[in-house]
């Protein structure tokens, strides 16, 4: 008998008891004796019994599955968010289906449609760079499936958001750079249609202005990938307008900037200081180690999963959507003076 064919009826027949007794024994029902529970569970394990997920979903009108859409798996931050989601989901008896949009709106929409077709009970999503039309997310709400945004959210929909205070974190790290003596700082930015791109730029700008330094839009350069940062910083150097500090919107972008600086024999941090955002694994391993912002992705994932499970249990319409802020910390390393 193949393990995929084992049912409650098979276990009942082997033990000479009713299927309902087997079902209650597997659920630790108090009316079933300890002896029977042990016999049922031992045989179930021996036969590699697995509950029928389709039957359970039909019985409970739930799939016990959460859909998760992230922009990219390459970022350590998103993998840490997934770890947090998994720990909470699995402890509550839920599985997760993970999709990657690869920063493409078309892929994100396709992922959302697939997850809906697979009857997920809730959707956790971090928007792609390209996403402006939210109809594919609104479709979940129209069908009473709760949605929680994490990291990258939007105020266009009435959904819970689990985010950090991007403005505050960008302000703090820029302020720290200024206090270390950096005066001519550029910001390698994310697209400004994303909240994280806009708010980190605003935090950078306001810190400069509040500290009495000049600010010009030319100090903000759209580059939020390793390769884009390499190209942007190389271009700046070749033009002869080298800043003394670079604040990158994420760690991989900061590492791309550092690669370009080293190529042209600039010393970090004495010639040019570099700061990132995210506190990924590479931040501590690069030379010199990168000063950055710890976004606490694991805590963000846990919080997002807790909220969506609460919405599934209590109903998405029973309380007003909220923004939930995860605390960040400045991680000081040797890439700044």
C-alpha positions as CSV (number, residue, x, y, z in Angstrom):
1,X,0.0,0.0,0.0
2,X,1.5,3.4,-1.1
3,X,1.6,6.1,1.6
4,X,-0.4,8.4,-0.6
5,X,-3.3,5.9,-0.5
6,X,-3.5,5.5,3.3
7,X,-6.8,6.8,4.6
8,X,-8.5,6.9,8.0
9,X,-10.6,4.0,6.8
10,X,-7.5,1.9,6.2
11,X,-6.3,2.6,9.8
12,X,-9.7,1.7,11.2
13,X,-9.8,-1.6,9.3
14,X,-6.3,-2.6,10.5
15,X,-7.3,-1.9,14.1
16,X,-10.8,-3.2,14.0
17,X,-12.4,0.1,15.1
18,X,-14.6,2.7,13.4
19,X,-13.2,5.5,11.2
20,X,-14.8,8.1,13.5
21,X,-12.8,6.7,16.4
22,X,-9.6,7.0,14.4
23,X,-10.4,10.6,13.5
24,X,-11.1,11.5,17.1
25,X,-7.9,9.7,18.3
26,X,-5.8,11.6,15.8
27,X,-7.2,14.8,17.3
28,X,-6.6,13.8,20.9
29,X,-10.3,13.8,21.7
30,X,-10.9,13.3,25.5
31,X,-13.5,10.6,24.9
32,X,-10.9,8.3,23.3
33,X,-8.7,6.1,25.7
34,X,-5.0,6.7,25.9
35,X,-4.4,3.1,24.7
36,X,-6.5,3.6,21.5
37,X,-4.9,7.0,20.8
38,X,-1.4,5.4,21.0
39,X,-2.3,2.5,18.8
40,X,-3.9,4.8,16.2
41,X,-0.9,7.2,16.1
42,X,1.7,4.4,16.0
43,X,-0.1,2.8,13.0
44,X,-0.6,6.2,11.3
45,X,3.1,6.9,11.6
46,X,4.0,3.4,10.4
47,X,1.8,3.7,7.3
48,X,3.0,7.4,6.7
49,X,-0.6,8.6,6.9
50,X,-1.1,12.2,5.8
51,X,-4.4,14.1,6.2
52,X,-6.2,14.8,2.9
53,X,-5.7,18.5,2.4
54,X,-8.4,18.8,-0.2
55,X,-10.9,17.0,2.0
56,X,-10.0,19.2,4.9
57,X,-10.3,22.4,2.9
58,X,-13.8,21.3,1.7
59,X,-14.8,20.4,5.2
60,X,-13.6,23.6,6.8
61,X,-14.1,25.9,3.8
62,X,-10.4,26.7,4.2
63,X,-7.2,25.6,2.5
64,X,-5.0,26.3,5.5
65,X,-2.6,27.9,3.1
66,X,-1.2,31.5,3.0
67,X,0.1,33.1,-0.2
68,X,3.3,35.1,-0.1
69,X,4.6,37.3,-2.9
70,X,8.0,38.9,-2.6
71,X,9.9,41.0,-5.1
72,X,13.2,39.1,-5.1
73,X,14.7,36.1,-3.3
74,X,18.2,37.5,-3.7
75,X,17.8,39.9,-0.8
76,X,18.6,38.5,2.6
77,X,15.9,40.7,4.1
78,X,13.1,38.9,2.2
79,X,14.4,35.5,3.2
80,X,14.4,36.6,6.8
81,X,10.8,37.9,6.4
82,X,9.8,34.5,5.0
83,X,11.4,32.7,8.0
84,X,9.2,34.8,10.3
85,X,6.1,34.1,8.3
86,X,6.8,30.4,8.3
87,X,7.4,30.0,12.0
88,X,4.0,31.6,12.8
89,X,2.1,30.0,10.0
90,X,3.3,26.4,10.6
91,X,2.7,26.7,14.4
92,X,-0.9,27.6,13.6
93,X,-1.3,24.6,11.2
94,X,-0.9,26.6,7.9
95,X,1.3,26.0,4.9
96,X,2.6,28.8,2.7
97,X,3.0,29.2,-1.0
98,X,5.9,31.6,-1.9
99,X,6.0,33.4,-5.3
100,X,8.6,35.9,-6.6
101,X,7.5,38.8,-8.8
102,X,11.1,39.6,-9.9
103,X,10.1,43.2,-9.6
104,X,7.7,42.9,-12.5
105,X,4.0,43.9,-12.3
106,X,3.0,41.3,-14.9
107,X,4.6,38.5,-12.8
108,X,3.1,39.8,-9.6
109,X,-0.4,39.9,-11.1
110,X,0.1,36.3,-12.5
111,X,1.3,35.1,-9.1
112,X,-1.8,36.7,-7.4
113,X,-4.1,35.0,-9.9
114,X,-2.5,31.6,-9.3
115,X,-2.7,32.0,-5.5
116,X,-6.3,32.9,-5.7
117,X,-7.0,29.9,-7.9
118,X,-5.3,27.7,-5.3
119,X,-7.8,29.0,-2.7
120,X,-5.3,30.6,-0.3
121,X,-6.9,31.9,2.9
122,X,-4.9,35.1,2.9
123,X,-2.3,37.0,0.9
124,X,0.9,38.6,2.2
125,X,2.6,40.8,-0.3
126,X,5.5,43.2,-0.8
127,X,4.8,45.2,-4.0
128,X,7.1,45.1,-7.1
129,X,8.8,48.3,-8.3
130,X,6.5,48.4,-11.4
131,X,3.2,48.0,-9.5
132,X,0.8,50.9,-9.9
133,X,-2.4,49.2,-10.8
134,X,-3.7,47.4,-7.7
135,X,-6.8,45.6,-9.2
136,X,-5.3,42.2,-8.7
137,X,-5.0,42.9,-4.9
138,X,-8.4,44.5,-4.7
139,X,-9.8,41.3,-6.2
140,X,-8.8,39.4,-3.1
141,X,-10.6,42.0,-0.9
142,X,-13.7,41.8,-3.1
143,X,-13.7,38.1,-2.4
144,X,-13.3,38.5,1.4
145,X,-9.7,37.2,1.4
146,X,-7.5,39.3,3.8
147,X,-4.4,41.0,2.5
148,X,-1.4,42.2,4.5
149,X,1.4,44.3,2.9
150,X,4.9,44.0,4.4
151,X,7.9,46.2,3.7
152,X,6.4,47.8,0.6
153,X,2.8,48.9,1.2
154,X,0.4,51.4,-0.2
155,X,-2.3,53.7,1.2
156,X,-4.5,53.2,-1.9
157,X,-6.1,50.1,-0.3
158,X,-7.6,49.6,3.1
159,X,-5.2,46.8,4.1
160,X,-3.0,46.2,7.1
161,X,0.7,47.1,6.6
162,X,3.7,45.9,8.5
163,X,6.5,48.3,7.7
164,X,9.4,50.2,9.2
165,X,9.6,54.0,9.5
166,X,11.6,54.4,6.4
167,X,11.8,58.2,6.7
168,X,13.1,58.0,10.3
169,X,15.7,55.4,9.5
170,X,17.0,57.2,6.5
171,X,17.1,60.5,8.5
172,X,19.1,58.8,11.3
173,X,21.7,57.2,9.1
174,X,22.2,60.4,7.1
175,X,22.5,62.4,10.3
176,X,25.1,59.9,11.6
177,X,27.1,60.4,8.4
178,X,27.0,64.1,8.8
179,X,28.2,63.8,12.4
180,X,31.1,61.8,11.2
181,X,32.2,64.7,9.0
182,X,30.7,63.8,5.6
183,X,29.4,67.0,3.9
184,X,28.9,66.1,0.2
185,X,26.7,63.0,0.3
186,X,24.7,61.4,-2.5
187,X,21.8,59.0,-2.2
188,X,21.5,55.9,-4.5
189,X,17.7,55.7,-4.5
190,X,14.8,53.2,-5.2
191,X,12.0,54.2,-7.6
192,X,10.0,57.1,-6.0
193,X,6.6,55.5,-6.9
194,X,7.4,53.1,-4.0
195,X,6.8,54.3,-0.5
196,X,10.3,53.1,0.6
197,X,11.9,55.0,-2.2
198,X,10.1,58.2,-1.6
199,X,10.4,58.2,2.2
200,X,14.1,57.2,2.3
201,X,14.8,60.0,-0.1
202,X,12.8,62.5,2.1
203,X,14.7,61.4,5.2
204,X,18.0,61.9,3.4
205,X,17.0,65.3,2.2
206,X,15.6,66.6,5.5
207,X,18.6,65.4,7.4
208,X,20.9,67.4,5.1
209,X,18.7,70.5,5.3
210,X,18.3,70.3,9.1
211,X,22.0,70.1,9.5
212,X,22.6,73.2,7.4
213,X,24.1,71.4,4.4
214,X,23.1,71.9,0.8
215,X,20.6,69.7,-0.9
216,X,20.0,69.4,-4.6
217,X,18.0,66.9,-6.6
218,X,21.2,65.9,-8.4
219,X,22.3,64.3,-5.2
220,X,19.6,61.6,-5.6
221,X,20.5,59.0,-8.2
222,X,18.1,56.3,-9.2
223,X,20.1,53.1,-8.7
224,X,19.0,50.3,-6.4
225,X,20.8,47.3,-7.7
226,X,24.4,46.1,-7.5
227,X,25.1,46.6,-11.2
228,X,23.3,50.0,-11.3
229,X,25.3,51.3,-8.4
230,X,28.6,50.2,-10.0
231,X,27.7,52.1,-13.2
232,X,26.3,55.2,-11.4
233,X,29.4,55.6,-9.1
234,X,31.8,54.9,-11.9
235,X,30.1,57.6,-14.0
236,X,30.3,60.1,-11.1
237,X,34.0,59.4,-10.7
238,X,34.7,59.8,-14.4
239,X,32.9,63.1,-14.3
240,X,35.2,64.3,-11.5
241,X,32.5,65.1,-9.1
242,X,33.2,62.5,-6.4
243,X,31.2,62.8,-3.2
244,X,32.7,62.1,0.2
245,X,29.7,60.0,1.3
246,X,27.2,57.6,-0.3
247,X,24.0,56.5,1.3
248,X,22.5,53.5,-0.6
249,X,18.8,52.5,-0.4
250,X,19.9,48.8,0.3
251,X,23.0,46.8,1.1
252,X,23.5,45.3,-2.4
253,X,23.5,48.8,-3.9
254,X,26.0,49.9,-1.3
255,X,28.3,47.0,-2.2
256,X,28.1,47.9,-5.9
257,X,29.1,51.4,-5.0
258,X,32.0,50.1,-2.9
259,X,33.1,47.9,-5.8
260,X,33.3,50.9,-8.1
261,X,35.2,53.0,-5.6
262,X,37.8,50.3,-5.1
263,X,38.2,50.0,-8.9
264,X,39.2,53.6,-9.0
265,X,41.5,53.3,-6.0
266,X,39.3,55.3,-3.5
267,X,39.8,54.4,0.1
268,X,36.7,53.5,2.2
269,X,36.0,55.3,4.6
270,X,38.8,57.9,4.5
271,X,38.1,59.1,0.9
272,X,34.4,58.1,0.6
273,X,32.2,56.7,3.3
274,X,29.4,54.3,2.4
275,X,26.2,53.3,4.2
276,X,23.6,50.8,3.3
277,X,20.2,49.7,4.4
278,X,19.0,46.2,5.4
279,X,21.8,44.5,7.4
280,X,22.0,41.5,5.1
281,X,24.6,38.7,5.5
282,X,27.1,40.4,3.1
283,X,27.1,43.6,5.1
284,X,29.4,42.2,7.7
285,X,31.5,40.2,5.3
286,X,32.6,42.9,2.9
287,X,35.8,44.9,3.2
288,X,35.4,47.1,5.1
289,X,32.2,45.9,6.9
290,X,29.2,48.0,6.0
291,X,27.4,50.5,8.3
292,X,23.7,49.9,7.7
293,X,20.2,49.8,9.1
294,X,18.8,46.6,10.6
295,X,15.2,46.2,9.3
296,X,14.5,43.2,11.6
297,X,12.9,41.2,8.7
298,X,12.2,38.2,10.8
299,X,10.1,40.2,13.3
300,X,8.3,41.8,10.3
301,X,7.4,38.4,8.9
302,X,6.2,37.1,12.3
303,X,4.0,40.2,12.8
304,X,2.5,40.0,9.3
305,X,1.6,36.4,9.7
306,X,0.1,37.0,13.1
307,X,-2.1,39.8,11.7
308,X,-3.3,37.8,8.7
309,X,-4.2,34.8,10.8
310,X,-6.2,37.0,13.1
311,X,-8.0,38.5,10.1
312,X,-8.8,35.0,8.8
313,X,-10.1,33.9,12.2
314,X,-12.0,37.1,13.1
315,X,-13.0,38.3,9.7
316,X,-11.2,41.0,7.7
317,X,-14.2,43.4,8.1
318,X,-14.3,43.3,11.9
319,X,-11.6,45.9,12.6
320,X,-10.0,48.8,10.8
321,X,-6.8,48.2,8.9
322,X,-3.7,49.5,10.6
323,X,-0.1,50.3,10.0
324,X,2.2,48.3,12.3
325,X,5.8,49.7,12.6
326,X,8.8,47.4,13.2
327,X,11.7,49.0,15.1
328,X,15.0,49.5,13.3
329,X,18.6,49.9,14.6
330,X,21.6,51.6,13.2
331,X,24.4,49.0,12.8
332,X,27.8,50.8,13.0
333,X,30.7,49.2,11.2
334,X,33.9,50.4,9.5
335,X,32.6,51.7,6.1
336,X,32.2,55.1,7.8
337,X,34.8,57.2,9.7
